[in-house]
Structures are given as C-alpha cells and as structure tokens.
Amino acid sequence: MSEEILINVTPQETRIAMMENGVVQELQIERGSSLGLVGNVYRGVVCRVLPGMQSAFVEIGLQRAAFLHAGDIFECGDASLQRPIQEVLREGQSLMVQVIKEPIGTKGARLTTQISIAGRFLVYLPQQEHIGVSQRIELESERELLKVRLLSLLPEPRIGGYIIRTMSEAASDVELRADIDYLSKTWAHIVAQSTTVPERSLIFQDLNLAMRVLRDVLNDDTEVVRIDSSETYQKLTDFANLYAITALDKLVHYQGERPLFDLYNIEQEIEKAMSRKVELKSGGYLIFDQTEALTTVDVNTGSFVSGKNLSDTIFKTNLEAAQSIARQLRLRNLGGIIIIDFIDMDEDTQRDAVLEELQKAVARDRARTGINGFTPLGLVEMTRKRTRESLAHILCETCVSCQGRGELKTAQTVCYEILRELLREARQFNARELRVLAAPKVIDMLLDEESQSLANLSDFIGKPISLQTEQHYSQESFDIILM
C-alpha cells in the first residue's frame, strides 16, 4: 500500500493530507489563530468544584474554563483511588494540568492531572511506574519482548513509566535511547517551569502540526512527505535529524508551479467533505447528518441496479458503503456516537459480512473506534474517539439565514408571518401607515398570490400597507416600520 503525506503551509494555516494509493484518507488543519491544545501543559487554578457532577472547572488562561473530571485526577501515584472530588480539590487551588481534548462547540477543553509526554517511539508517564504496550501490537510474545528490551535501555534508578508505541517495533536501540533522553529532558523542563510561571499560564506546548505528523504518523509504509514551504521543509529536516533520522530520506521540498493540493485534487476532496451527500462509485449514496450528540449516516442504493436481484444490489451497496463510511469518518474527523442506517438485509450472513467489512475498514483508523453491531432496529452503533473539532466545525459556521436547520422557511410561510405581525402591530400602535421591508421573493408573493390577503388585512385594520424590497435581506428576514 502506497502512502504519502502532503503538507501545505501558508502564513495563516497548515494543512496536511494523508494519502493511500493516491486517495486522501485524512485531513488535518491547524490555524495560527487557533493552535491545537491537546498535549499542552498549564498551571491552572480551580475556579469551581461541582460535587454533584464529580468534576471541576479550571482556569488555564483560555477564553473558557476547562473541565476536569474526578476520574482524570491522579494522586499519590494512583489514578484509581477515586476520592470524592471535594476532598481532593478546593476553589483557588493551583495545580498542573494537561489538555486531553480540544474545546469542542460550547464545551471547554478537557483536562487531566496525569501528565504524559509523547515521543516518536515512546510515551513517557513521569508520575507512574507502569510499562505498557500499544494495543495495536497484538502478539503477546512480541509485547513481552518489547517490554524487556525497553527495561534494558532505561537508566537506573528508573523514574516514571512508559507506553511503547507501535513504531517501536522497527526502532533501533540508539533511537529508543534518544527518545528516552528527549522525554526525560522535556519532563525536567516542565517541572522547572511549573514553579516559575504565573497561574493560568502555559508551561509546555506540544509540537506544531507538521512536526506532530512526522512524530506520530510517519511509518515504514510512508513513501514520501511532500512539503510546499522551504521554511517548514528546513524545520522538519532539522527535527528529523534529531528525533526521526529514518524520515530524512522521505522529506521532499515540493517546488512545482501548481499548488500542491491542486495537483492531488485535495481541494475538491475538502469541498466534498463539506457536503451532506456522498456519492458512491456504484451509483448509491450516503447522507451524513452531524448533531451535537451524534452523527447519523443513511445508506441509499440510488441508481445502482447492477446486482443479480434486489437482495444482491442491497448487499453490494452496503459493502461499498462500509468502506466509504470508514474513510469519511477519518476525512471529516467525526467523533462521538455514530449511527449507521444500512439498507435492510434479510440474511444474517450478509449482515455479518457488512459488519466485518466495516470493522476491517476502520482498523486503519488512528483514532480509537468501537463497533457494537446491529441493533434490533437494524442500525449499526459505533463510537470514534473525539479529541478535536470536526473538519466542518473548523471550516464552517452556522448559517445566519437558517440558524443551522439546513432549511429555509418558504416565501409563503414568511408572508403569513408578516400578515400576523402587521395585525399585531396595528392593534398595539396607532400609526398612519405600516411599511413592510422584506426579501424580493417575499415581496413578489405579497404583490401576487397573497395580494388579496394583504388588501383584506388593510381594510380590516383601516390603515394603508406599503411594501419595500430589500435586496440584502435573507428570505426569512423582514421588518415592519410604523409611519
């Protein structure tokens, strides 16, 4: 499988596309005005303790106070003591915290007091003694060998615990020692800073997006990393020299005339990822609806009729949809609860095959996913870990016309609202004349189909009603002026 990473850099933002066999699978965007917070360490101040929710709000210098749950408080070398939060925290208390989830929507960042520092091959847990292994390394014998190997490289006395990342399998002893040294120095810097910085201040900032991708995403399957900025290329080269020497040969400074994302049709893929409807190659399609609590995906056959019979057509559409849904979840960075409404299948073997295809497709996802199978109603429930805003929330905002409904009131509906408001205003105020300001389509309907209704109302209230077109008004907007 051919993998490429494309890095597009402008002064305003960094955009990264992860490609597999020429098809974009994942997009990440970081803007200078809103850098990612996950991994950052702060000296925070508890501003409110909520015993009823077993949580607290902590001010760390952001626009909104961050959220700290009792389960994320690490004390006395054990995160499982679970004392009531009111016995652990008090208002005004200063403590060191790390962001584990970005602010999403109206929710503030989520915090933990259990600090972890990510390296290329290891994650350092300075407050623990535990040695863990990535769940993606499944063979028990291989997991034990990696633990033994790491323990032989750690200096004595050993301070802190580690999680062995997947990429450690191909790492040399020299690379692992360099990672251990880097993580130890970083923790020493954090400890020193925590005693000198003022409250509500940043102690440690994680790497920028381009460097995080080099650290976390680059692997043996990655053939090339194309960067269209000479400055970023030089920074990544310097970073690779220190921490990822095997990545050096894969870094390429793209200097073509065509923009990098245009060359690989990434801009088109971003536009498609903003769309509610996703076309399948077979002629079927998916409908994505994202809400505050969950995301729903509806699968439809559309124009696909090439199966042997209806059951075969439905089965093939669902198989293709399973692969496309997994890709779209990564591309759009959709997280939380996801409900998939596959087309109803009569045979259990077909349902099992579709579920297996979905599980196989999401296995490549770097975010943690869980699939619960089909419900009695024929829906598939799954979850995907959400640590940052979805692509739509980064690139879009709520429509000022429909306020996020995705639909506009018809011109006729607005006309009837205007007629009711005219009657209300006439009864409340003694004006000579009432003037209606509205969008062209609404005014046209009041002059045509609803002209008789308007005339009847004018006679009933005994006041003249005039109309004025406002080109910049949305279809739902109108004003009534008392003359």
C-alpha positions as CSV (number, residue, x, y, z in Angstrom):
1,M,0.0,0.0,0.0
2,S,1.5,3.3,-1.1
3,E,1.2,6.1,1.5
4,E,2.1,9.8,1.1
5,I,1.8,12.8,3.3
6,L,1.2,16.2,1.8
7,I,2.0,19.4,3.8
8,N,0.6,22.7,2.6
9,V,1.8,25.7,4.6
10,T,0.7,29.4,4.4
11,P,1.3,32.1,7.0
12,Q,-2.3,31.6,8.1
13,E,-2.6,27.9,8.4
14,T,-1.0,24.5,7.9
15,R,-3.0,21.8,6.1
16,I,-1.9,18.1,6.0
17,A,-3.4,15.4,3.8
18,M,-2.7,11.7,4.4
19,M,-2.9,9.7,1.1
20,E,-3.3,6.0,0.4
21,N,-2.9,4.8,-3.1
22,G,-3.5,8.3,-4.4
23,V,-6.7,8.8,-2.4
24,V,-6.9,11.2,0.5
25,Q,-7.8,9.4,3.7
26,E,-7.4,12.0,6.4
27,L,-7.1,15.8,6.6
28,Q,-5.7,17.9,9.5
29,I,-5.8,21.7,9.7
30,E,-4.1,24.0,12.2
31,R,-4.5,27.7,12.0
32,G,-2.2,30.3,13.5
33,S,-5.1,32.0,15.2
34,S,-6.2,28.7,17.0
35,L,-3.3,26.3,17.5
36,G,-4.1,22.8,18.8
37,L,-4.1,22.4,22.6
38,V,-4.0,18.7,23.1
39,G,-0.8,17.8,24.9
40,N,-0.2,21.3,26.3
41,V,0.6,21.6,30.0
42,Y,-0.7,24.5,32.1
43,R,-0.5,25.8,35.6
44,G,-4.2,26.1,36.3
45,V,-6.4,27.5,39.1
46,V,-9.6,25.7,40.2
47,C,-12.4,28.2,39.9
48,R,-15.4,25.9,40.7
49,V,-15.9,22.4,42.3
50,L,-19.1,20.6,41.5
51,P,-19.6,17.6,43.9
52,G,-22.8,16.7,42.2
53,M,-21.0,16.1,38.9
54,Q,-17.7,14.9,40.5
55,S,-15.9,17.5,38.3
56,A,-14.3,20.9,38.5
57,F,-13.7,23.9,36.2
58,V,-10.2,25.1,36.0
59,E,-9.0,28.4,34.5
60,I,-5.8,27.9,32.4
61,G,-5.8,31.2,30.5
62,L,-8.2,30.3,27.7
63,Q,-11.5,32.0,26.8
64,R,-13.5,29.3,28.6
65,A,-12.7,27.5,31.8
66,A,-11.5,23.9,31.1
67,F,-13.2,20.8,32.5
68,L,-11.6,18.3,34.9
69,H,-13.4,15.1,35.9
70,A,-12.7,13.2,39.1
71,G,-11.6,10.2,37.1
72,D,-8.9,12.3,35.4
73,I,-7.3,13.3,38.7
74,F,-4.1,11.4,39.5
75,E,-2.9,11.5,43.1
76,C,-0.5,9.6,45.4
77,G,0.9,7.6,42.5
78,D,-2.5,6.0,41.8
79,A,-5.3,7.2,39.4
80,S,-7.8,4.7,40.8
81,L,-8.2,6.0,44.4
82,Q,-11.3,8.0,43.3
83,R,-11.8,10.0,46.4
84,P,-14.7,12.4,46.2
85,I,-13.6,15.5,44.2
86,Q,-14.5,17.9,47.0
87,E,-11.9,16.1,49.2
88,V,-9.2,16.5,46.6
89,L,-9.7,20.0,45.1
90,R,-10.8,23.3,46.5
91,E,-11.5,26.6,44.8
92,G,-8.5,28.8,44.3
93,Q,-6.1,25.8,44.3
94,S,-3.2,25.8,41.9
95,L,-2.4,22.6,40.0
96,M,-0.6,21.4,36.9
97,V,-2.9,20.0,34.2
98,Q,-2.7,18.7,30.7
99,V,-5.2,19.1,27.9
100,I,-6.5,15.7,26.6
101,K,-9.4,17.0,24.5
102,E,-9.8,20.2,22.5
103,P,-12.6,22.7,23.2
104,I,-15.5,21.5,21.0
105,G,-18.5,23.6,20.3
106,T,-19.6,25.3,23.5
107,K,-17.6,22.9,25.7
108,G,-14.2,23.9,27.2
109,A,-11.1,21.8,26.9
110,R,-10.9,18.6,28.9
111,L,-8.0,18.2,31.4
112,T,-6.1,15.6,33.3
113,T,-3.6,15.9,36.1
114,Q,-1.8,12.7,34.8
115,I,0.9,14.2,32.6
116,S,2.1,12.2,29.5
117,I,4.7,13.3,27.0
118,A,4.7,11.8,23.6
119,G,7.9,10.9,21.8
120,R,8.3,9.2,18.4
121,F,8.6,5.7,19.8
122,L,7.5,6.0,23.5
123,V,5.0,7.9,25.6
124,Y,6.5,9.0,29.0
125,L,4.3,8.8,32.1
126,P,6.5,10.6,34.8
127,Q,4.0,10.0,37.6
128,Q,3.7,6.3,37.1
129,E,5.9,3.2,37.2
130,H,3.8,1.1,34.7
131,I,5.3,-0.1,31.4
132,G,2.5,-0.6,28.8
133,V,2.4,-1.5,25.1
134,S,0.2,-0.1,22.3
135,Q,-2.9,-2.2,21.8
136,R,-2.1,-2.3,18.1
137,I,0.7,-4.7,18.9
138,E,-1.4,-7.8,19.4
139,L,1.0,-10.8,19.8
140,E,1.7,-11.3,23.5
141,S,5.2,-12.7,22.9
142,E,6.1,-9.6,20.9
143,R,4.7,-7.3,23.6
144,E,6.8,-9.0,26.3
145,L,9.9,-8.8,24.2
146,L,9.4,-5.1,23.7
147,K,9.0,-4.6,27.5
148,V,12.1,-6.5,28.3
149,R,14.0,-4.6,25.6
150,L,12.9,-1.2,26.9
151,L,13.7,-2.1,30.6
152,S,17.3,-3.0,29.5
153,L,17.7,0.5,28.0
154,L,16.3,2.6,30.9
155,P,18.7,4.2,33.3
156,E,18.8,3.2,36.9
157,P,17.1,4.2,39.1
158,R,14.1,4.2,36.8
159,I,11.9,7.2,37.2
160,G,8.4,7.1,35.6
161,G,6.6,4.7,33.3
162,Y,6.3,4.3,29.6
163,I,3.9,3.2,26.9
164,I,5.6,1.5,24.0
165,R,4.2,2.9,20.7
166,T,3.7,0.8,17.5
167,M,6.6,2.3,15.7
168,S,9.0,1.0,18.4
169,E,8.9,-2.4,16.7
170,A,11.2,-1.1,13.9
171,A,13.3,1.2,16.1
172,S,16.9,0.6,16.9
173,D,18.4,0.8,20.4
174,V,20.1,4.1,19.6
175,E,16.7,5.6,18.5
176,L,15.0,4.3,21.7
177,R,17.7,5.7,23.9
178,A,17.4,9.1,22.1
179,D,13.7,9.1,22.7
180,I,14.2,8.3,26.4
181,D,16.7,11.1,26.7
182,Y,14.4,13.6,24.9
183,L,11.4,12.7,27.1
184,S,13.4,12.9,30.4
185,K,14.8,16.4,29.4
186,T,11.3,17.6,28.5
187,W,9.8,16.5,31.8
188,A,12.7,18.2,33.7
189,H,11.9,21.4,31.8
190,I,8.2,21.1,32.6
191,V,9.0,20.6,36.4
192,A,11.3,23.6,36.4
193,Q,8.8,25.8,34.5
194,S,5.9,24.8,36.8
195,T,7.5,26.6,39.7
196,T,8.3,29.8,37.9
197,V,5.4,30.6,35.6
198,P,2.4,32.5,37.0
199,E,-1.0,30.9,37.4
200,R,-3.2,30.4,34.3
201,S,-0.1,30.1,32.2
202,L,1.2,27.7,29.6
203,I,4.1,25.6,30.9
204,F,4.7,23.3,27.9
205,Q,3.4,23.4,24.4
206,D,3.3,20.4,22.2
207,L,4.9,20.4,18.7
208,N,3.2,22.1,15.8
209,L,1.0,20.1,13.4
210,A,3.7,19.4,10.8
211,M,6.2,18.1,13.5
212,R,3.4,16.0,15.2
213,V,2.7,14.3,11.9
214,L,6.3,13.5,11.5
215,R,6.4,12.2,15.0
216,D,3.1,10.3,15.2
217,V,2.0,9.4,11.6
218,L,5.1,8.7,9.6
219,N,5.9,5.0,9.4
220,D,7.6,2.4,7.2
221,D,4.7,2.4,4.8
222,T,5.1,6.1,4.2
223,E,6.9,6.6,0.9
224,V,7.3,10.4,0.8
225,V,6.4,13.5,2.7
226,R,5.9,16.5,0.3
227,I,6.2,20.0,1.8
228,D,5.5,23.1,-0.3
229,S,7.2,25.6,2.1
230,S,11.0,25.9,2.2
231,E,11.0,27.2,5.8
232,T,8.8,24.3,7.0
233,Y,10.9,21.8,5.0
234,Q,14.1,23.1,6.7
235,K,12.4,22.9,10.2
236,L,11.2,19.3,9.6
237,T,14.7,18.4,8.3
238,D,16.3,19.7,11.5
239,F,13.6,17.9,13.6
240,A,14.2,14.6,11.7
241,N,17.9,14.9,12.2
242,L,17.4,15.0,16.0
243,Y,14.4,12.7,16.5
244,A,13.5,10.8,13.4
245,I,16.6,10.1,11.3
246,T,14.8,7.5,9.2
247,A,12.4,10.1,8.0
248,L,15.1,12.3,6.4
249,D,15.1,10.4,3.0
250,K,11.4,10.7,2.8
251,L,11.2,14.5,3.1
252,V,10.8,16.3,-0.3
253,H,10.5,20.0,-0.9
254,Y,7.8,20.4,-3.5
255,Q,8.6,23.4,-5.8
256,G,6.1,22.8,-8.7
257,E,4.2,25.6,-10.3
258,R,0.8,24.1,-9.5
259,P,-0.3,24.4,-5.8
260,L,0.4,21.0,-4.1
261,F,-3.2,20.4,-3.0
262,D,-4.5,21.3,-6.5
263,L,-2.1,18.8,-8.1
264,Y,-3.6,16.0,-5.9
265,N,-7.2,17.2,-6.1
266,I,-7.3,17.7,-2.3
267,E,-9.2,21.0,-2.7
268,Q,-12.0,19.1,-4.4
269,E,-12.0,16.4,-1.6
270,I,-12.3,19.2,1.0
271,E,-15.3,20.6,-0.8
272,K,-16.9,17.1,-0.9
273,A,-16.2,16.6,2.8
274,M,-18.3,19.7,3.5
275,S,-21.3,18.1,1.6
276,R,-24.1,16.3,3.3
277,K,-24.3,13.8,0.4
278,V,-21.5,11.5,-0.6
279,E,-21.8,9.7,-4.0
280,L,-20.7,6.0,-4.2
281,K,-19.0,4.7,-7.3
282,S,-21.8,2.2,-7.9
283,G,-24.4,4.9,-8.1
284,G,-25.6,4.6,-4.4
285,Y,-25.0,7.5,-1.9
286,L,-24.6,8.3,1.8
287,I,-26.3,11.1,3.7
288,F,-24.3,12.5,6.7
289,D,-26.1,14.5,9.4
290,Q,-24.0,15.8,12.3
291,T,-25.6,16.9,15.5
292,E,-24.4,18.0,18.9
293,A,-24.8,14.5,20.4
294,L,-24.2,12.1,17.5
295,T,-23.7,11.6,13.7
296,T,-26.1,9.6,11.6
297,V,-25.2,8.0,8.3
298,D,-28.0,6.9,5.9
299,V,-27.2,4.5,3.1
300,N,-29.2,4.5,-0.1
301,T,-29.0,2.4,-3.4
302,G,-29.6,5.5,-5.6
303,S,-29.2,4.5,-9.2
304,F,-27.3,1.3,-8.5
305,V,-29.2,-1.7,-10.1
306,S,-26.4,-4.0,-11.4
307,G,-26.9,-6.8,-8.9
308,K,-28.4,-10.2,-9.8
309,N,-31.5,-9.3,-7.8
310,L,-32.7,-6.7,-5.2
311,S,-31.0,-8.6,-2.3
312,D,-27.7,-8.7,-4.2
313,T,-27.9,-5.0,-5.1
314,I,-28.6,-4.0,-1.5
315,F,-25.7,-6.2,-0.3
316,K,-23.2,-4.8,-2.7
317,T,-24.3,-1.2,-1.9
318,N,-23.8,-1.8,1.8
319,L,-20.4,-3.4,1.3
320,E,-19.2,-0.3,-0.7
321,A,-20.9,2.0,1.9
322,A,-18.9,0.4,4.8
323,Q,-15.6,1.2,3.1
324,S,-16.7,4.7,2.2
325,I,-18.1,5.5,5.7
326,A,-14.8,4.5,7.4
327,R,-12.9,6.8,5.0
328,Q,-15.4,9.7,5.5
329,L,-15.2,9.4,9.3
330,R,-11.4,10.0,9.1
331,L,-11.7,12.6,6.4
332,R,-14.3,14.6,8.3
333,N,-12.9,13.8,11.7
334,L,-16.3,12.8,13.0
335,G,-16.3,11.5,16.6
336,G,-18.6,10.5,19.4
337,I,-21.6,8.3,18.8
338,I,-22.2,7.3,15.1
339,I,-25.4,5.6,14.0
340,I,-25.3,3.9,10.5
341,D,-28.6,3.0,8.8
342,F,-27.5,0.4,6.3
343,I,-30.2,-0.7,3.8
344,D,-32.2,-3.6,5.3
345,M,-30.8,-7.1,4.6
346,D,-32.8,-10.3,5.1
347,E,-29.9,-12.7,5.5
348,D,-27.7,-12.9,8.7
349,T,-24.7,-13.9,6.6
350,Q,-25.0,-10.6,4.6
351,R,-25.2,-8.5,7.8
352,D,-22.2,-10.3,9.2
353,A,-20.2,-9.7,6.0
354,V,-21.1,-6.0,6.0
355,L,-20.1,-5.7,9.7
356,E,-16.8,-7.5,9.0
357,E,-16.1,-5.1,6.1
358,L,-16.8,-2.1,8.3
359,Q,-14.5,-3.4,11.1
360,K,-11.8,-4.1,8.5
361,A,-12.1,-0.6,7.1
362,V,-11.9,1.2,10.5
363,A,-9.0,-0.9,11.6
364,R,-6.7,1.5,9.8
365,D,-8.1,4.5,11.8
366,R,-5.6,6.0,14.2
367,A,-8.5,7.2,16.4
368,R,-9.9,4.6,18.8
369,T,-13.2,3.1,17.4
370,G,-15.7,0.6,18.7
371,I,-18.5,-1.1,16.8
372,N,-21.4,-2.6,18.7
373,G,-23.0,-4.4,15.8
374,F,-26.6,-4.3,14.5
375,T,-29.4,-3.3,16.9
376,P,-32.9,-4.9,16.8
377,L,-33.9,-2.0,14.5
378,G,-31.2,-2.9,12.0
379,L,-28.9,0.1,12.9
380,V,-25.2,-0.2,13.5
381,E,-24.0,1.7,16.6
382,M,-20.3,2.7,16.8
383,T,-18.1,5.2,18.6
384,R,-15.0,7.1,17.4
385,K,-12.8,8.9,19.9
386,R,-13.1,12.7,19.5
387,T,-10.2,14.8,20.6
388,R,-10.6,17.8,18.3
389,E,-13.2,19.7,16.2
390,S,-14.6,18.0,13.1
391,L,-13.5,19.4,9.7
392,A,-16.9,21.1,9.3
393,H,-16.6,22.9,12.6
394,I,-13.1,24.2,11.7
395,L,-14.0,25.4,8.2
396,C,-17.7,26.4,8.6
397,E,-20.0,28.3,10.8
398,T,-23.8,28.2,11.4
399,C,-25.8,29.7,8.5
400,V,-27.2,33.1,9.6
401,S,-30.3,32.5,7.4
402,C,-31.4,29.1,8.7
403,Q,-29.6,29.1,12.0
404,G,-28.2,25.6,11.4
405,R,-31.5,23.9,10.4
406,G,-30.3,23.3,6.9
407,E,-33.7,24.6,5.6
408,L,-35.3,27.9,4.9
409,K,-38.9,28.9,5.6
410,T,-40.8,29.2,2.3
411,A,-41.7,32.6,1.0
412,Q,-45.4,31.8,1.6
413,T,-44.6,30.9,5.3
414,V,-42.8,34.3,5.7
415,C,-45.8,36.1,4.1
416,Y,-48.2,34.6,6.6
417,E,-45.8,35.6,9.5
418,I,-45.8,39.2,8.1
419,L,-49.6,39.3,7.9
420,R,-49.8,38.2,11.6
421,E,-47.2,40.7,12.7
422,L,-49.0,43.5,10.8
423,L,-52.2,42.8,12.7
424,R,-50.3,42.6,16.0
425,E,-48.6,46.0,15.3
426,A,-51.8,47.7,14.2
427,R,-53.5,46.7,17.4
428,Q,-50.7,47.9,19.6
429,F,-49.7,51.2,17.9
430,N,-51.7,53.9,16.2
431,A,-49.7,54.5,13.1
432,R,-50.8,56.3,9.9
433,E,-49.2,53.6,7.7
434,L,-47.4,50.3,8.0
435,R,-44.5,49.6,5.7
436,V,-43.1,46.1,5.1
437,L,-39.4,45.6,4.3
438,A,-38.6,42.0,3.1
439,A,-36.6,40.0,0.6
440,P,-37.6,40.2,-3.2
441,K,-39.2,36.8,-3.3
442,V,-41.4,37.5,-0.3
443,I,-42.4,41.0,-1.7
444,D,-43.3,39.4,-5.1
445,M,-45.6,36.9,-3.4
446,L,-47.3,39.6,-1.4
447,L,-47.9,41.5,-4.6
448,D,-49.1,38.4,-6.5
449,E,-50.6,35.3,-4.8
450,E,-51.2,37.0,-1.4
451,S,-52.3,40.4,-2.7
452,Q,-55.9,39.7,-1.8
453,S,-54.9,38.7,1.7
454,L,-52.9,41.9,2.1
455,A,-55.8,44.0,0.8
456,N,-58.3,42.3,3.2
457,L,-56.0,43.0,6.1
458,S,-55.5,46.6,5.1
459,D,-59.3,47.1,5.1
460,F,-59.7,45.3,8.4
461,I,-57.2,47.4,10.3
462,G,-58.1,50.6,8.4
463,K,-54.5,51.5,7.6
464,P,-52.6,51.5,4.3
465,I,-49.8,48.9,4.0
466,S,-46.9,49.6,1.7
467,L,-44.1,47.2,0.5
468,Q,-40.4,47.8,0.0
469,T,-37.9,45.3,-1.4
470,E,-34.6,44.9,0.4
471,Q,-32.1,43.0,-1.7
472,H,-29.7,42.2,1.1
473,Y,-32.4,40.6,3.3
474,S,-32.5,36.8,3.7
475,Q,-35.7,35.1,2.8
476,E,-36.7,34.7,6.5
477,S,-35.9,38.4,7.4
478,F,-38.4,41.2,7.4
479,D,-39.1,44.4,9.3
480,I,-42.3,46.4,9.8
481,I,-41.9,50.2,10.1
482,L,-44.6,52.4,11.6
483,M,-45.1,55.6,9.5
